Amino acid sequence: MKLNSWPFSPLFTSLKHLSRSIYTMASSISETLTLTLPAGSPQDSNLDDHICSEQQEHQECQSSSADWPSRCLTGESRIERAWAHWKKLGQPKLIVAPMVDNSELPFRMLCRKYGAQAAYTPMLHSRIFSENEKYRSQEFTTCKEDRPLFVQFCANDPDTLLEAAQRVEPYCDYVDINLGCPQRIARRGNYGAFLMDNLPLVKSLVEKLALNLHVPVSCKIRVFPNLQDTINYARMLEDAGCSLLAVHGRTRDEKDGKKFRADWNAIKAVKNAVSIPVLANGDIRHMDDVQRCLEETGADGVLSAESLLENPALFAGFQTAEWALGGEEGNKDGELDQANLLVEYLKLCEKYPVPWRMIRSHVHKLLGEWFRIQPQVRDDLNSQSKLTFEFLYNMVDQLRELGVRIPLYTKDTPAGRTSNGIAT
């Protein structure tokens, strides 16, 4: 935890000179510390409510480092800082969306190798994250190469959310609030997209983080059935202190991505209505979709979820047979397949351990089509109560010996793929 994020008691506000001395000393000490993931409870952030109560203190806030909480900034200054931060990160356009149990560190690193320029963690439960050290150590892992990084929490209590967020802020570039999960578990827990029924609570969650964190706050939302409601929602989030908005172009009731097309026009309307960076989510299945979505929505980047699970090399220009063989342009075997990607993923899991349930899920996502050809291999996998890396590597070898190979494809043009995944 950064020492310069420690709050001052209101008891000191009348002792201006003493307060400044304490702040100066704490700031000096903080420069010598190495950040580690805190194991204990964060300090009470509510004690600094009066830190900007006087004009000179306000000026000190304005002249301090760029990571000072936004309590001291005007709306226009917050917008400028939001863009300055986004540009500092390189304005990433190709981003791994948050996926429960599926956007963990090894998978993020695999996607980054194949063109992803930023990534979200899986959704973390803020209350459990605050209370349970085992949950924290298993569900949130990162490394120095894992940047830019969004850490996403679900929450319905501002204080609990802040406590969780303060534990991760040294290790990420945004703390993200999940306002888009449409699943039944979110309904039961009163979080995600079901907070759309309680906008004052949503506003309080954003404000709590924006006023106390040293990293920007982002939000991931779904659209309302009524476009104007969506626009009003986005503006409210911006006014509350949100620095980046990711918009999933489906409503809360449109859970099936194959049945319901994402409304890119709604995303475009949000982009035109707010001044902060906006990311588009929905129907990003290959790089042609990326280009088209950026052009049609004007968004500053795109998120992909389900399609990346099947094809982590999507952002490098690779396509599965479903899209490549149905396209108008010629495609060729990209000399890469999902078994190759699975082996790379498993090696990353050996380097960055994660729960086996996550690994098992990725095996099924990556090799689903292969298992349909050789279902006995899938059945053997399902019969394993405890997985090992040796078993999984042998399973890949077995599929290859059985003659199963489904290639990923690239466009049959000299410029079909580029190093950053954006077609030229």
N, C-alpha and C positions, 0 to 999 in steps of 0.2 A: 504494500500500500504506500502510495506517495505521501511523504510527510506534509507536503504543502497542500494536501487535500484535507488535513485534519482541521476540524472546525474550532472556532474560538467561542468561549462561553459568553452569553450576553452580559455576564457580570463584568467583563472587561471593556465593554463598549464605551463606558464613561471614562476609562483610563486610556486615552488614545495613544499616548506615547508608549506605555507599557505594551499595549496590543501590537504596535508596530515592531517593537523590539522582539517580541515573541515570534511574530511572523518572519522577521528577517533571520533570526536564529534557526527556525525550523526549515526555512528554504535552503539555508546554507548546508544544514545537515543532510537534507534530502538529496543534494547533488552527489553525495558520496555513497549512497546506498544502491545495492543491486536488487531489482525487483524479483520477488518470488510469489507464487500463488499463496495468499494468506490462508492459514488454517483456522484462525480464530475469528471472532465476530468483528466486523468493521466498526469504526468509531461512530458515535451518534452524529449524523450529519445535520441534525436539526438545530444545533447550537450556534450556527453561524448566520442566523436569520438577519442579524443587524450589520453584517460585514460591509454593506454598501450604504449605510444609513447616512453618511456624511459625504459631502462633495469631494473632499480630498481623497477619501478612501475609494470613492468611485473612480477618480482619476488614476489611482494606483492600480485598480482592476483593469482599466483600459490599457495601461502601459505595461502590464505584466505579460507573461508568456501566452502563446496562442491557445493553450489548453485550459485557460481559466474558464470556469463555468459561466454560462450565458446570463446569469443574474445581473451582470453589469453591462449588458449590451442592448442596444435598441434593436427593433425588428430589422431595420436595414443593415445594421452591423452584423446581425446573426446570419442574414442571407449572404453577405460578403464572406463571412468566415466559413459558411457551409461550402461555398464554391472554392475558396482557397484550400480547404482541406481536401476536397474531391480532386482538385488539380494536383495537389501535392502527391496524392496516391497514383497519379498517372491517368486519371479518368478511365478506369477499367470499363470495358464494354461487354465482356464475356464473363458471366458470373454464375457460379454454382449456387443454386437455390437451396434454402434450408429444407431438409427432409428428415423426419423423425427416424432415428437409427440408421440413416443412410448417407448423411453428408459429414461423416466423422473424418478425423484427420487422415488416415491412409487413403480414403477415397478422394478427399480434397486434393491431396498431393498428387494422386494419379491424374486427376482432371487438370491440375495446374501444369503437369508435364505436357499435356496435350492441349494447351492453348487457353485454359481458363485463366483469367486475369485477376479474379477475386473470388471469395467464397464465403458462404454462411455456414455456421455450425448447425447441427441439428437443433430443434427446439429444446430448450432446457426449462425445467419447471422451477420457477424462481424460489418458491417456498422450500422445496426439497433441496435445491442447490444451496440455499442458505443454511439449512439445518444439518445436512448429511454429508460428512466428509467423503465417505465411500462413493456416494453418487457423484460428487464433484470430481474425484480422481478418475472414475471410470467414464463419465459422460463428457467431460471436457478435457481434451488434450490438444496441445498445439506445439509448434516448433518455430524457430526463427524464420524459416523459409515460408511459413504459412501466413503470408500477408499479401495484400490487404485482407483483413478478416472481419466479418460481422459475427458477433456472438448474439444469438437470439434467445430471448426468454419469453415464456408466457407468464402472465400475472394478472391479478385483479386487486392487488393491494400495493399502493405506491411505496410504502416504507419497506415492505418485503422485497419488492422489485429493486429498490435502490441498494439494499443490503447485498443482494445477489450481484448486481451490476458492478458494485465497487470491488468485488473480488476479482473480476476479469478485466477491468478497464486498463490495467497495464499491459495486457496481452492482445489487444484488439484495436481496430480502427473505428469501429462503431459498436455500440450496444443497441441491438435491434429489439423492438417490441412486436411480438406476434399478435397481429390483429386480424389474421386471415384464416386461421385453421377452422375448417367447417365440419370436422368430425364429431361424432357423438361424445367422445371423451372431452372435447372442448365445451360442449353444451353442458355436460355434467359438472365440469370444473369451473364453469363460468369464465372462460377466457377465449382467446382467439377471435374468430369472426362473431361470436355471440356477444362480445362487448359492443358491437355496433348498436345494440339496443340500449346502451348506457353511455352516451357520448360524454357526459360530465366526468365519469370515471376514466374514460380513455384520456381525456384532456389532463386529468390530474396525474396519470401515469407518465405521460410525456413531460409535463412540467416538472415533476419531481426529479426525473433524470436530467433534464436540460439545465436545471438550476443547481445541480450538485455534482455532476460527473465532469471528468477532465477529458473525455472523448465525446464525440457527437452522438446524438440519439437518432436512430433511423426507425422507420415503421414499415411493416409489410401489411397491406390491406387487400381486401376484396371490394368489388364495386357494389353499390346499391342497385336495385332494379331501376330506380329513377336517377337519371344522369345528374340532375341538379343536386340531389342529395349527396352523390359521390363528390361533386365539386366542392360543396360546402364542407364535407367531411375532410377533404384534403387541405382546404384552407385553414380549417380549425387546427389540424395537426401542425401545419406550418407555423401558425400563430403561437401554438403552445411550445414551440421550440424544436420541432422535428427538423433535422438537417438534411435528410434524404428520405425519399418515399419510393417504395417498391409497390407497384400496383398489379395485382393479379386480375386479369380482365374477365373474371367470372364472378357471379354472385355467390352468396353463402350456400344457396340451395343447389348450385350447379357443381356438384362434386365430381362427376364423371367427365374427365378431360377428353375422352374419345367421343362422348355424346354431345357435349356442349362446346362450341367454338368460343375462344376468348374474344372479348370485345375490345379490339385494338382502338376503335374510335373513342371509347370511354377513357382509355389510357391517354390518348392524344388530348382529350378535353382536360384531363387533370394536368398534363404537362403544360398546357396553355394557361391554366388557371393559377398555378403556383410558380414561385421563383426559385425553389430549391431543386437540386438534381432529382430526376425521376427515372426509375427503372421499370421496364416492361416485363411482365411474366405471363406466360400462357402461349401454347402452340409453337414453342421453339424446338423444332425436331431435327433441324440440320442448318447448315450455314446459309442456305438460301432464305430460310425463315428469319434468320438473324438480320440479314440485309434488308429484307422487306419490312420487318417490324420496325427497325430503326428509321427507315424512310417514312413509313406510314404514321408512326406515332410521334416522331421527333424525340423519342426517349434518349436518355444519356447512356443507356446500357440495357442488356437483356439478362433475364434469369432463365435457366433451364433446370428441370427437375427430373421427371420420369424418363425423358429421352436420354439424359446422361446416365441413368442407371443401366440402361441397356447398351449405351455406347459412350463411355467416358471420353472417347476421342472425338466427340462431336465438334468441339470448338477448333480442332485441328483440320477440319474439312472432311472427315470420314463420315460415311453414311451407311446405315444398315440396308440390307437388300430390300426391305419394305419400301424405302424411299428412293434408293438409287435405281432400282429396276423399273420403277414406275415413273421415273422422271423423263422429261423430254430430251435432255442432253445425254450424250454418251458418257458412260462411266466405266471405270476399270477396277480390277482387283487392287486394293490398296496395300497388299502384302502385309496386312494386319488383320487379326480376327479377335473375337471376344475371349478365346482361350488364352491368347497372348496377353490380353489386358488383365485377365484373371490372375495369371502367374505374376504379373507386375504388381497387382494389388496385394496378393498374398505376401510377396516379399516386403512390401511396405508395412503390412500388418505385423510381420516379424520384427520390423524395426520400430514401429509405433503400435504397441499392443492395444487392442480394443476388445470388447466383449464378443464372444463367439456368435451370439445371435445376430450381430451386425454382419459378420463375415458370411454366415450361412445365407442371410438375405441377399447379399451381393452375388454369391455363387448362383442362386436361382435366377436373379435378374439377368446376369450376364450370359448364362448358358441355357436359358429357357427354350430357345429354338433347338439347341443341340439335344436337350433332353427329350424333346418331342420325337426326334429321330431315333434315339436310343433310350427309351423310357426305363429300361432296367438299370441304367447307370444312375438315373435320378432316384429310383426306388432304393438303391443301395445307399445313396447319400441320405435319404430321409430316414433310413433305418438306423443311422448312427446317432446314438444318444450323446456321444461326446466326439467332437471333431478334433482332428490333428492336421497340422500342415502336411505331414507325410501322406495322409490319406488323400487330401485334396490335390496335391501334386500328382499322385498316382492316378487319381480320377481323370485328370486332364490327359495324362499319357494314355489311359485306357480309351478315351474318346478318340484320340488321334489314331490309335491302333485299329479302331473300328471303322476308320475312314471318314469320321465326321469332321467336316470343316465348312463353316459358313463365313466367307470373307466379308470384311468391311470394304466399302468402295470409295473411290475418289473420282472427281471429275476428270475425264480424259482430255485435259488441256494442260499446257505447260504451266499455267498460273492457277491450276485448280486448287492448290493449297499453299498457304504461306506460313511462315514461322509463328505468327501470332494468331493464326486461325481465321483471319479476316480475308475473304477472297478479294483478289485484285481484278 
